[in-house]
Amino acid sequence: MVIMPYRYAGTWVFDDSGAGLVREPFVSGMPELIDGLVAGIPGATNGFRLTFSARPFPGYQERLVWLRGDSVGNYYKLDGTDKQGWLCPAMFHYFKTAPKDIYVKADPK
């Protein structure tokens, strides 16, 4: 799956017309995780391609490991670090249930 996040109003957001999402924000630790992921991509704040899957794929950069759910979202940890972030219920537009792992890769647009 692929989305195209960009910076807006101080955080990372994305649009997905097929899912009815407009400027859907990443919050609670996820912006910092994305900052690290795109550190080597010039102009990433204007948009980049984020590929993600519940299964490993060739060239993935990072793995997010499920920690726990709460009443609406799920917490993930960046594998090999103590960095954590929360994914809101918008993730269920892409996954039926919270996956144990989410593999990600960031590329320029």
Summary of the structure (lengths in Angstrom):
residues: 109
radius of gyration: 12.9
end to end distance: 14.7
largest distance: 36.9
contacts: 288
relative contact order: 0.25
helix: 17%
strand: 44%
